[in-house]
Amino acid sequence: MLKVIRVSFLLIWLFAVLSIIAGGVLAESSPQIYVLRVEGTVVPAVASYIDRGIGEAESQNAAAVIIELDTPGGLLSTTENIVDRIKKAEVPVVVYVDPWAGSAGTFITLASHVAAMADGSRIGAASPVSGSGEDLSETLRKKISEDAEASIRSLAQLRGRNLEAARATVSEALSFTDGEALGLEPLTPEHQEVLKLETPYLDPPLVEIGASSLESLITQLDGMTVELVSGNVTIVTEGYSIHDVGMNTIERFLQTISDPNIAYILLTLATTGLILELINPGTILPGVVGAISLILAFYSLAVLEASWAGILFIVLAFVLFIAEVFTTTFGILTLGGLASLIMGSIILFGGGPELFQLDINWWVIAAVTVVIAAIFLFVVTAIVRSQRRRPVTGKEGLVGKVALAQTELAPTGMVLVEGEHWTARTEGDRIEPGEEVVITKVEGLKLWVTKK
């Protein structure tokens, strides 16, 4: 019996080991698809995320990397970094537009080895603009546009996509639906006129695959051959397993603060906190919050290439607020500070060309201005009130108090106030002992009083 039990345990152990080994072999032989999700504006944190995701896929010899893309645009320099990383990737990189690849997203999509679009998605409008959304000067616009056109034509030619359609996304700011980009739906007459096409359909198309879902996309990728820097590779997805690569906490945090509105709020919070600490040394909390906010604001402003003129206007605003606190000009310097704050807010971003509009929402500017004005109005009012308040300690604190005449004041005598005897002199009529008097002023060790 004991022998049977031992044999049974041995068989169970062998079965478990073989199952683990078989599972590992199957897992290793199963094609791995790495999936990244990019949402929001394209900033350095996104470039770091994509670089990390592609790097992990390369180290695991993944079948492909799929970037699900939903972006209105991004920084020009960051977009160039992402495009270069995709071009140098050692695994196939697939960009799946769902639902929007605007501006910078167009460059990223066209740089991919395989471009795909979800149902109802759109791509295009890749014209560089000033960060504030205004038109660039003619010379700068021509210079930037020609460079962007050359870049996007190069990407389209590299991947065998429609050159004219790609160029028009920059030169004419054209956008295409998924059906139009796939060459399955006719272009609008306006698009046909701009592109000067003989047929209303894009041929070759701007993207290769239309997919209603990620699973549909992966199925269609099976058997496709793409050209990497190391040579041609055939994508195999049969029996695939998905490996989701999400943004880590730091990348997500840095992407969040790389926003014009957040950067602006951090800058104003930093200056407000530091000023309050300066006005009331030892408070600690405003100083700590201000210092941390200042460091984060420096990062955001550097990433977004903020205008130094805008920063200086905002700094000037807070200098004027400080001057108001220490000089009390009854609001003149505060009004100047508010005007400087608003002007700096308007021009803080937008000094150079980008692939999306960098600006601060008007409601954010209004809210920050109101809050700052309220804070410094409260501070200034408190200081003025304290300056006008009658002293309550020392000799000066006796003024206005009631004393009791101990002797006859005609005009000089003795009075009792707060348990102490003082020499007093009446400013009016004779005062009899026992009468109450009011102290009007203090001169040395003598009080001046009048009848109550």
MORA-V257382 format. One record per run of one state. SS is the DSSP state (h for helix, s for strand, l for the rest). FROM is the first residue (numbers start at 1). LEN is the number of residues. If there is no record, write none. Layout:
ss/from/len
SS/FROM/LEN
SS/FROM/LEN
//
This chain:
ss/from/len
l/1/1
h/2/28
l/30/2
s/32/8
l/40/2
s/42/1
l/43/1
h/44/16
l/60/4
s/64/8
l/72/2
s/74/1
l/75/1
h/76/12
l/88/5
s/93/10
l/103/1
h/104/8
l/112/2
s/114/4
l/118/4
s/122/3
l/125/4
s/129/2
l/131/7
h/138/22
l/160/3
h/163/9
l/172/3
s/175/3
h/178/4
l/182/7
h/189/7
l/196/13
s/209/2
l/211/3
h/214/8
l/222/3
s/225/4
l/229/2
s/231/4
l/235/6
s/241/5
l/246/3
h/249/9
l/258/2
h/260/20
l/280/5
h/285/19
l/304/4
h/308/20
l/328/4
h/332/16
l/348/5
s/353/2
l/355/7
h/362/27
l/389/6
h/395/4
l/399/3
s/402/4
l/406/3
s/409/1
l/410/2
s/412/6
l/418/2
s/420/7
l/427/4
s/431/1
l/432/4
s/436/8
l/444/2
s/446/6
l/452/1
//
